[in-house]
Amino acid sequence: MPSPFIAVPSYAAQGAAPAGPTLEGAARDTPSPDAPAPDQPALDVSGLGPLARFAAARQVTDLFVNGEAGLWVDAGHGLVREPGWACPETQVRELAVRLIALGGRHIDEASPCVDVRLSDGIRVHAVLPPASSTGTLLSIRLPRAARPSLAALAEAGLFGPGEEAVSLVQRLRAAVHHRENLLITGAAGSGKTTLLAALLGEAPPGERIVVIEDVAELRIDHPHVVALESRQANLEGAGRIGLDSLLREALRMRPDRLVLGECRGGEIRELLAALNTGHDGGAGTLHANSVRDIPARLEALGALAGMSPEAVARQAVSAIGLVLHLERRDGLRRLAPPARFALDGHRLVTVPVEREERGQGAATRGHGRRAAAAPTDALPRDTKPRDPALPRDPTPKDTLPRDPP
């Protein structure tokens, strides 16, 4: 029986380079970025072949090859085009096919859009014509080799300046310590995964963290992390393992913290159900444009799972203790003021945390799940919840002494 053919890029071997007129030759005159700092672990970017020289810089988070139009690099200050990069469409297509094969999948005209994960969590997305009208497209996301802590993110300015950053870091650490369920939102590339990994790194070492992701990207500095990754169907349409199925399997693995890397569809139902049934300390991420848009995004995802807006609202208010939204402006990432979910009638809304926590510390909250149906400050004084175990005041209100006019 003949041995099965395994597609391996010619440049995958250590020190090997593509033969013939390839993309590397086209970019020979392009200056190479700085190498990683000696004290920072480097990513294994050897599988990227001619793009490895650009991916090796520690500041680089994204690489984009847009057919013959060129190469764009994001080193933390927005996209910058590499002026010396040029290559024919045929060679860009060859690179895309090799990278997808290195991730164990196949790309052609029948399956022109493929997403794979390479070594060290490098994520590669490729699109071939005719799905792309501008030639072969490559989008490469590079995870940080280092695993930044909350303190490191604060030094980088994610939480704002001075005392504001110190106060916010203390609040986030208290949220993790008191096992509040967290929802981290933001646009693509805003730093959701980085912040989530830093928060989970604050969890006690004796806890078991089970992470479910579409494509594994989380790099958590914690001794007990179990990672599950979804799988797309093969060419025959079989073998798919969705996030919703993995969430159900994770519940059987006795997680101390259940984490969904990103909510994209109907799996939001399983996540909210899990966080509402005693699984405190969990977390998830969600794409959203702003804090105001988060309820609408949850309602849209809930509709994919057959949930009504009212059901999504009540489940979210009860399940999620803290909403953290990341913004990216002028190439800089910032954390917006923390918020939480509340009910406005039957509608889900977000309210600033400061309004709720005015006059009380975060440590007095003590629990990750929320059961309130409306913000306490929004309730009239006479309609605030009263403990039924306390006796009613027998004194009629109209007999109480009044202040003189």
N, C-alpha and C positions, 0 to 999 in steps of 0.2 A: 504494500500500500504506500503510495507516494506521500512524502511529508507535506503537511499543509503549508501554504505560502503565507508568510507574515510580512506585511508591508512595514519596513523600517526605513526611515529617512537616512540617506547616505551620510548626513552630517551628524547622526546621532552618536556615532562612536567618538570617544574622547580624542580631541585634537584633529578629527577629520574635517574636511572642508568639501563643499560641493565641487564636483568636477565640471569643466566646461564653462561656457558663458552663463553664469548664474546671477542671482540677485546680489550676492556679496560683491561680485566684480563690478556691478553697476554702482555700488555704494562705496567703492574702495577709497574715494577721495573725501568721504564724509568724516568729519572729526568724531572721534570716539568720546562718549561721555565719561565723566570721572568714575573711577572704580569705587566699590563700597568701602566704607571706613573699616579699618582693621578690626575694631572692637565690635562690629556688627556682623552677624552671620549672613552669608550671602545666599541668595536663591540659586537653585540649580537651573540655569537658563540655557544649558548646552543644547537642549532639544529645539530651541528656537532658531538654530542655525545662523543665518546671516543677520537676524534681528537680535542675537544674543548680545552684541556689543552695545546696543542701546538699552536693552533690558537690564544690563548689569549695574547701571547706576542706581544707587539706593533710593534716590528721590523719585524715580520714574514709577508711576502707577498704571499707566495705560499706553499702549501703542496702537496706532491705527494705520493700516495700509489701504489706500483707496485706489486700487487698480493702478493705472499708469499716472494718476494724479499726484502721487507722492506718499510720503510717510509723515505722520504727525505724532508727536511725543508730548505726554503730559507729565511734567516733573513737579506738580504741586502748584503751579502758577498759571494753569490754563494750557490749552493746546498750542504747541509751537511746531511749525513745519520745518523739517530738516532740508535745508536748501540744496545740499549735495546729493540727495537721494533721487535716483531715477532708475526705472526698470520697465521692461516690456510686460504687457499683460500676460503673455504665456508663462513667464517666469513667476509672476505673482500667483497665478493659478497653480503652478507646480508646487510652490511653497505651501499654499493652502491645503492641497491634497496630502502632502507629506505630514503636515502638522496634525491634520485630522486623523490620519492613519496612525500616527504616534499615540494618539489618545484612544485607539482601539475602535474607531468607527470609519465609515466610508462616506465620501461626498462625491456626487456627480450631478448631472442634469435632472435625474429622477428625484434625488434628495439634495437640493442645492443649498439648504440652510442647516448647518450642523454646529452643535456646541459640545466641546469636550474639555476635560481637565487633564493637564499634563502633570509632571512631577512638581512637588512643592506647592500644589494648589494653583498653578498657573492656568487661567481660564482662556480658552481660545474659541472664538465664534467666527465662522466663515460663511460667506454667501457667494455663490457662483451665478453668472448669467445663466438663464434669462431672468432669474429672480432679482438680480441687480442689473440696472440699466447703465451703470457706470463702471463696469468691470468687476473683477474679483475683489471682495472686501474682506479684510481681516481686522478683527477687534480683539485685542489681547489685554486681559486684566492681570496685573502682577500683584499678588499679595505682599504685604510687608514681611521681609525676612524676620525682622525683630517683632516681638509681641509687646506693643506699648501698653503701659499701665495708665491708670487714670491720672497719676501725677505727671507722666510724660505728655499726655494729651493736654493737660492744663498748661504745661510749659510751652507747648506749641501754640497756645492761644485758642484752643477749641472752645473753652468755657468762658472766654472773655478776659478782661484785665483785672489785676489786683485782687482785692477782697471779694469781688464778685465770683471769681473763679474758685477761690478757697471755699466759699460758702456753698457753691454748687457741687463741688467735689464731695464735700461732707454730706450733702443731701443725697447724692447718688450712692455713696457708700452705705449710708443708713438704709436706703431703699433695698440694696442687695442684702444687707445684714438682717433686715426685718422681712425678707422674702416677699417683697412686693412684686407682682407680675408687671413686666415692662413691655411696652410697645415702642419700638424705635422706628421713626419714619423719616423720609427725605427723598430727594431725587437720586437718580443714578450717579454714583461717584461722590456722594456727599459725605461718606464716612460711616454709614450705618454699621457695616460689618466690623470696622475697626473699633467703634465705640462699644458694640455688643461684646466683642472679645475682651476688651478691657474691663467691662463690668463683670463678666463671668469670671475673670481672673481674680476678682475680689471675694468670690465664694469660698467658704471654709474648705480646706483640703479633704475633709472626710465626706464630702457630698459627691454624689454620682450625677454627672451632667450628661444627658442624652441629647444629641444634636441631630436634627433632621434638616437636610439641605437638598436643593435641586442639583446644584453643583457644589462640591465641598470647597469652601473658602475660609471658614472660621479657623483661626489659629489661636487657641486659648491656652494661656499659661496656667494650667491647672493639672494636678496629677491624675485625675480620674475623669476623663472625657471619652464618651462613646459616640462615634459618628456614623450616621446612616445617610446614604446618598440614593436619590431616586435614579431610575433607569428608564430610558426611552425604549419604545418598541423597536424590534429589529425590522429588517426589510419585509418579512412576512407579516408584520403587524402583531407579533406575539412578544411576550417577555417584559411588558411594561410594568414598572413598579412606581406608583404615584406617591406623592407626599401624603395624601390622605391615608393610604395603606400603611405607610411607614409610621405615621402618627399612632395608628391603632397598635402596631407592633411595639412601638416604644413604650406604651402604657404597660405592657407585660414585662418590661425590663426593670421595673422598680426604680424609676428615675427620681432623684431628689430635686432636680431641676430639668424641666422639659423645654427645649429650645427649638423653635422653627426658624431656620435661617431666613426665609422670605415667604410671605403669604402672596400667592399669585392667583388663587382660584378657590374652588370649593373646599379646600383643606382648612379654610378659616372656621368652618363649622366644627371640625374635630378639635381644633386648637382651643376655641372658646369653650367647648364642652369639657375638655380636659382641665383647663384652668378654673372651671367652675365646680370641679368635683374633687377638690382637695389638693391639687398639684400646685402649690404655691412656689414662688421663686422662679417661675418660668419667664420666657421672653420670646419675642418674635420681631421681625422687621416687615416694613410695608412701604411701598412706593407711594408718595403723596407730595403734592406741590406746596402745601402749607398746612398749618395746624387746623385751619378752618375746613380744609378739604378732606381731612381724615375720616370724619363720619360718613361722608358720601362714598369714599373708597371702600369702607367696610360694608356699607349697604350694597354696593355693586358686587363685591365678592360674595356676600351672603346670598344674593339673588342667584348666583351661579350654583350655590348649594341648596337652593329651594327654601331659603329662610326669608321671612318677611322683614321689612325694616324695623317693625316693633320688636321682633324676636332678636334681631341683631343688636338693637339698642340695649335691651335689658341684659342680654348676655355680656355685652362689652362693658357696661357699667359695673356689673358684678365681677367680671373676670380681671379687668385691667386696672392696676393701681396707679400707674404713672405712664404718661405719654411724653416721649422725648423726640423732638423734631429737629433735624439737622438742615441747615441752609448752606448754600454755596454761592457766594457772591464775589465777583472779581477774582476768582481763583482761590478764595479763602473759605475754609469751612468753619462754621460757627453753630453752637447749640442754642436754639431758641429757648425762651423761658419754658420750663416744664409745665405740663398741663395734665388734666385728668378728664375722664368721661363723666357726663351727667345727663339727666333726662330733662328736656324742656317739653313738658306734656308727654307726647309719645315719640318725640324726636330725639335722636342722639346728638349731643353737642359736646364741645370741649371747653373747659373753663381753666383759667390759670390756677396753678397750685397755690400761689400766694393767697388767693382769696379764701381758699379752704383752710390753709394752715396759719392764718393770721392769729397770733396769740398762743400758738401751740407748736411744740417741736415735732420733728418728723418721728422721733422715737415713740411718741404717744400713739401713733397710728397702729403699729404693731401687727398688721396683717396685710397680706398681699391681695386678697380678694375684697371686692367692695359690694355692699348690698344696698346702699342708699339709692333711692329712686330720683333724687333731686339734690342740688347743692343745698347744704344746710343753711347758708347765708341767704338763699333765695326764699326760704320759708318764712311766713309771718311768725311773730313771737308766739302767738297762741296756738299755732299749728305745728310747732316743733315736736318731734316724737317724745312721748312721756313714758317712763318706765311703768308698765302696768302693775308691778309689785309695790309701787309707792302709793300710799293712801292719798285720796283727793283732799284738797283743802276744804274743810267744812264751812269756812267763813264765806258768806255771800260777798260777791265783789262790791255790791252797792252799799255794804255796811262798813267797808274799809274807810279809815280816816283819809280825808282829802286835805291837800295843802290849801291854806287860805288864799283867796284871790289877791 
